[in-house]
Amino acid sequence: MRIKTFEFNPLGVNTYILHDETKECVVVDAACFYADEKEQLLHYIIDQDLVVKHLLNTHLHFDHLFGVNMISSRFEVPLLCHEGDLFLLEEIPKQLR
């Protein structure tokens, strides 16, 4: 198992890509915010010839969600998270205060 770690966005959130010899991967906490961070994440996936099978979040605080839409749409994978965290999506305006 190979684990690649990135530190993204102004709050320093870790994003992980886990993959093995099958080239299938999981993206955990796609927190890339800036355009260059999004490029860096995409380039790693493409350069490693990976197939994104899952997009997971450890929790749904706003700073862990910045790159979720980009990864979800680009690789046609839904966001997977614990259902107990779904209320956090509705509370994003509160999180940003």
Secondary structure, DSSP 8 states (H G I E B T S, - for coil): -EEEEEEETTTTEEEEEEE-TT-EEEEE-----SHHHHHHHHHHHHHTT-EEEEEE-S---GGG-TTHHHHHHHHT--EE--GGGHHHHHTHHHHH-
